[in-house]
Amino acid sequence: MFTAQTFVGLSPEIVAFLFSMVVLMVGVFVPNARGLVAGIAAFGAVATFVTAAVLLLSGFGGEFLGNAYVVDAFALYFKLIVAFSAFFAILAAIRWSGRTGDSPEYLTLILSVAVGAMLLVSMRDLFGLFVAIELATIPSYALVAFDRSRRESPEGGMKYLLTGVMASSILLYGIVLIYGASGSANLADVAETFTGSLSPVALMGLVLLISGFAFKLSAAPFHFWTPDAYQGAPTSAAAFLSVAPKAATFAILLRVLLEGMPDAAPTWTAVMAFLAVLTMFVGNLFALRQRNVRRMLAYSSVAHSGYILGAFAALRGAGVDTAVQAVLIYMAAYAVMNLGAFFVIDLVGEDGKSFNGLFKSRPGVAVCMGIFMAALVGIPPLSGFWGKAWVIFAGVEAASAATYIVVGALVINSVLSVPYYFGIIRNMFFEDPVTGDEGPKGTGLVLFSVYALAVATVVFGFFLGPLSALAERSGLL
């Protein structure tokens, strides 16, 4: 079962896990070594990214642990997104966690979530999938409830825990029904069962499986935990949780559907189309009502889950290739622009009035926030534009009534999102500054993260060629 090749395939997870243990042990045996702990955690995220990148560039791949764990270009790509997000989350967390004195525990939790998320994207066994998703989710509960100085944090953590337990139960029930219908939890064996007319047990298992994933992805109507969890969590945790676990969950959902249930595509693409349209409208309509920028970004995250689910609705016929590319491109684009937007909140504050006149007092931060807001709308040539464009291309190529409805809903909702995104831009550039403004609260590391992510958001279009080529190598096309 365990060979040298197996350990090489697991090396990104092993590196992240070892560094998480080192961070925790240093915190225990070297008190007040906040700088050392932060440096080790950041280096661990970089080492994890480099390890996954080396495997990807070298063309390493294989199936391990009885075909339950796979290393391919698709999995390694999402591991890069997880490690990338963890690195910037750690940089942004150093100031806050150092001030509270909980750096070792907090940074260990971030790396622990990264370990679970990276394991998740490589799973080809449904029960292994469940274990991996729980490894990523359980530390997330602690991250959300970590800020003991704010009432919203334990409240958000408790709501997240209760809904997470319910989502996990639904997901596990769906997995058990699929196992009962197919006699196996391996995706290759499951694919033999999900052909032709589905049995009632198989159909119920599919519905419950998608419902469980919908909870994890903040898809409506299973999104209700998201605003409270993101508002209660420390800003760096909210930013990280809005990207890394979500990217991993989209990745494994894509693998399960394409490898385990390809012949059932007419059924699950219709479900995905419904979820996509509903999630877009719910996310944007609720975001329009928010005055708290953090809650606004939480509902924005719900809407963007809907946009990505739009690509899942196109996973049939001629649209499959482009739809897979759309998921890969959109998640990378979303990572850079959403992380950056949350980190600006860490510098400025979450009250909408905090952004009034920001350009006059902090022009660099205001310009970066303007870039992130425009990218989230989908203004070309910023990163968000390319993600939405690929979803539209996939929907048009699929050429079904459902995908045309999804594309229309995406365009309408992009327009619908303009008031709350551009409302922030208006406040920053055209309103008078808030009296008593004390300037940026963040350290140079937070500012560095904001500027670096803004640059990545602007130049994202130059990476479309490599991302498309990677999608073709992913093994899912």
N, C-alpha and C positions, 0 to 999 in steps of 0.2 A: 504493500500500500504506500509506504513512504520511501521514496528514492531521492537521490540527489536532485533529479529533475523536479520532483514535487516541492522540495524546499526552495528551489529557484523560482518556481511558479508562485509560491506563497511569499516570496521575499518582500514585496511591498507591505503586506500585512505584518510580517514578522518584524520588519524595521520599525514600523509605526508602533507596534505593541512594545517592543523593547525600549524605545524612547519614552513611551508613556510610563513604563515602570521605572526608568531611570529618573524621570522628572519627579515622580511620586517619592522615590527613595531619597533623592537629594533634598526634597522638601522636608522629609522626616529627620534626616541625620545632619543637615546643614541649615539650621534655622536662619531666617532673615536673608537667605541667599536668593533674593528675588531676581536679580539680574542674571545670575547663573541659571536659575530654573527657566526663565524666559528664553535665554539663549539656547539652552538644550532643546526646549520644545520647538522653537523656530527651526533649529538645525534639523530636528527630527522630521518636521514636515518637508523641508527641502530634500533631505536624504530619501524620504519616501517618494517624492516626486521624481527625483533623479533615478531611483531604482526602477520605477514603472516606465520612465522614459527610455532607459537603456533596454529593457525588455521589449518595448514597442519598436525601437529603432533596429534592434538586432533580429527582429522577426520571430522572437521566441513564442512558442505556443504549444498547447497540448491539453489533454484531458487527464485528470488525476482523481484519486480517491473514488475509484469505481465509476468514473464518468460523472460524478456528482459535482466536480469542480473543474472549470474550464478556464484556460488562459488564452485569450485571443485579442485581436486588435480592438475590438469593441469594448471588452472589459477593461483593458489597459487604458483606453481613452478616458473612460469615466473615472478610473482610479486617479488619473492626472487631474481631473476636475476636482475630485475630493481633496487631494493633497494640496492643490493650488488654493482652494477655499480655506483649508485648515491653516495654511501658512499665513494668509492675510488675517484670518480671524485671531490667530495667536498674536500677531503684531498689534492689532487693535485692542486686544485684551490685556496687554501688558500694563498699561496705565491703571485701568480699573481694578484688575485683580491684585496688582501690587499695592494699591491704596487700601484694599480691604484685608490684605494679608493672607489671601487664599490662593495665591498664584499656583502652587503645586497641584492642588486639588482641581482647580478650575481648568488649567491647561491639560491636565491628565484626562479630564472628561472630554475635551475637544478631540484629543488624539484617540480616545476610546471610540467615540462616534465615528471617526475616520476609519478605524480598523473594521468596525461592523459594516460600514457603507462599502468599503472596498471588497470585503468578503461577499457581500450581497450581489455585486454585479457579475461575479464569476460562478454563481450557483446554477446548476442544472438539475438539482433535486429539490422537490417542493418542500420537504421537511428541513433540508439544509437551508433553503431560502427563508423559512420561518425563523430558524435559529439566528441567522445572520441579521434579519431585519430587527429582531429583538435586541441583538447586541448593539445595533446602531440606535435603537429607540430608547432603551432603558437609561443610558447616560444622558440622553436628551431631556428626560424628565428632570434630572438633577440640574442640568444647565439652566432650564427655564426658571426653576425655583431657587436659584443660587443667591440672588440678591436679597439678603435678609433686611436691608434697610428700606425696602419699598413694599408696601402692602400688595401691590399688583403682582409681585413675583411669586409668592406662595399660592396666591389665588390662581394665577395663570398656570403654575405648575400642577396644581391639583386638577384643574379642568383638563389639562393636557394628559395627565395620568389616567383619569377616569375614561376619557374618550379613547385614549390609546389602548387601554385594556379591552374596551369594547371592540375596537377595530381589530386588535390581534385575535380576539375570540372569533370574530366573523371570518377573518382570513384563515385561521386554523380550521374552522368548520368547513370552509370551502375546499381547503386542501384535503381534508379527510374524505369528503364526498368524491372528489376527483380521484383520490387513491382507491376508494371503494369501487368506483366505476371502471377504472383502468387496471387495477391490480398492481400498480407501480407508481412511485413518486418521481421516477426519472422522466424528463421531458420527452426523450425519444420514444419511450413506451406510451406516455400519455397521448402523443400525437396519433398513435394507432387507434385509440379509442374515440378521439374527437374527429371523426369522419362521418360523412353522411348525416343522417338524422340523429340528433343527440337524444340519449335517454333522459328521462326526467331527473335522475340523480346527477348525471353529468351536467345537464343544463343548470340545475340548482347550484352545483359546485362552481360552475363558471360565474354565475351571478354573484355568489358570495365572495369568490376570489376577487372579482373586480371591485366589489363594494369595499372589501378590506383594503385594497390598494387605494381606492378613492379617499378613504379616511387619511391615509398616510400622505397623499398628494394634495390635501386641502381642496379636493374637488367638491363642488356643490352637489347635493345638499349635505355633504359630510364635512363641511369646512368650518363649522361653528366654533371649534377650539382655537382656530388660527389667530384671530385678533387679540384675544386675551393672552395667549401664550407668547406672541411676539412682543406685546406691550409689557408683559411682566418680565421677560428675560433680559439680562444684560444685553446691551446693543450688539456687542461682538457675537454673542451666542445667537441672537435673533438673526443676524446676518448669515452666520454659518449654517444654522438650521434651515434657513430659507433656500439654501443652495445645495449643500453637499448631500444630506439624506434624500432630498427631493430628486436630485440628479440620479442617485443610485436606484431609487425606487422606480423612476421612469425607465431606467436601463433594464432592470430585471423584469418589469412588466412587458417591455418590448421583447425581451428574450423569451419569456413564457408564452406570449401570444404567437410569436413567429416560429418558435421551435417546438412548442408543445401543442399548439392548437391552430396550425395554419389552415386546415380544411374547414374550420369553424369560423373563418373570417367573416362571412356574411352576417353571422349572429353578433360577434363581439364588435365589429366595426359600427354596427347600428347603435349599440349601447354606447360606444365611445363618442359617436357623433352627438347623441343626446346629452351626455355628460359634458362634452366640450362646450356646446351652445349654452347650456344652463349655467355652467361655471363662469363663462365669460361675462354673462349679464349680471349674475349675482355679485361677482367680484367688483365689477365696475360701478354698478348702481350703489352698492354700499360704500365704496371708496369715495364717491361723490359727496357723501354726507359727513365725512370725517373732517375734524379740525385738528386732530392729533396726527402728526405726520407719520409717526410709527404705525398707528392703526391704519392709516391710509396705505402705507406700503404693505401691510399685512393683507388687506383686501386686494391690493394690486397683485400680490403674490398669488392669490386665489385666481384672479383673472388670467395671469400668465400660465397657470396650470391648465386653464381652459384652452389657451392658444396652443400649448404643446399637445394636449389631448386631441386637438384638431388634426394633427399629423397622424395620430393613431386611427382616426376615422378613414384615412386614405391608404391604409395598409392592405390593399387588395388590388388586383389587376395591375394596370400599368403604373400605378402610383406608389408601389412598394419601395422601389429604390430611392425615389426622391423623398418619401416620407421618413425613411430611416435617416437619410441625410439631414432632414429637417429637425429631427429630434436631437441629433448630435450637435448641429450648428446652433440650434436655439438654446440648448442647455449651456453651451460655452458662452454665448452672447449674454444670456441671463445672469450667469455667474459674475461677469465683470461689472455689469451695470447695476445689479441689485446689491452686491457687496459694497460698491462705492456709495450708493445712496444711503445705506444704513450707517456707514462710517461717518458720513457728513452729519447725520443726526447726533453721533457721539461727540462731534465738535461743536455743534450749534445748539442742540436741544430738540425736543420732539413737539413742542408747541408750535403751531403754524405761525404765530406772531414772531417767534424767534428768528424767522427768516426775513422779516421786514428790513429792507435796506441793507441786506447782507453784502451786496456788491460794493457799497461805499465803505464798509468797515473791513471786510475780508474778501477782496475781489477774487483771489485765487480759488478760495473755497466756493464762492458763488458761481464762478464759471464752471467748476467741476460739477456742482450740483445741477446746473443748467444742462450740462452734457448728459448726465445720468437721466434726468427727467425727459429730455428729448429722445434719448435712446429707448426708454421704456415706452414712450408713445409709438416709436417706430419711425422716427424721422431719418431719412437717408443722409449721409452714408453711415450712420452710427450702427452699433452692433445689433440693437433691437430690430432695425429695419431688415437686416439679412435673415434673422430668425423668422420673422413673420412672412417675408417674401418666400422662403422655402416651404413654409406650411401652405401658402397659397398655391405655389407651383405643384405641390403634391396633390392638393385637392382638385386642381384643374386636370391633372394627368389621370387621377382616379376616375374622373368623369361620371360620377353618380349623383343622384339627386341629393343624397345625404351630405356628400362633400361640398357640393355647391352651396348648400345651406350653411355649412360650417364656414366656408370662405366668406360668404356674405355677412355672417355674424361676426367674423373676425374683423372685417373692414368697418362694420358699424361700431363695434366695441372699441376699435382703435380711435375712432372719432369721439366716441363717448368718453374716453379716458382723457382727452385733451384738457378739459376744464380743471381737473384736480392736479394733473401734472404741471400744466402751464400756469396754474394758480400760484404754485411755488415760485416759478420763474418770475411771474409778475411781482410777487411780494419782494423778491430779492433785488430786482432791478428798478422798480418804480415806486416802492413804498419808502417812507422815511424810516431810518434805523430805530430800533427799540432803545428807549432811554436806559441808561445804566448798563449798556453792553460792555462786557468785560473782555471781549475778544475770545479767540479760540481757547478751548479748555483742554485740547488734546496735546499729546506730545508730538515730537517730530515723526515718530513711527506711524501715528494715525494719519498725519498729513501726507507722509510718504505713500501710504496705502491709497489714500484718496487720489493723489496725483497720478500714481502708477496705474490705477484702475481706470481713471479718466482717459489716459493715453491709450490704454488697451481698448477702451470703448470706441475711440475715434478711429484707430487703425485696424479694427477688427476685420474689415473687408479684405485686407491683404492676406488673411489666413484662410479664406474660403476654399482656395484650391487644395491646399493640404488636407483640410477637414473633409472635403468631398472625396478625395482619394482615400482617406482613412475609412470613410464609410463604406467604400467599395471593398476594402480589405477586411471589413468587420466580420465576415462570415455569416451575416444575417440576410444578405441580399440574394 
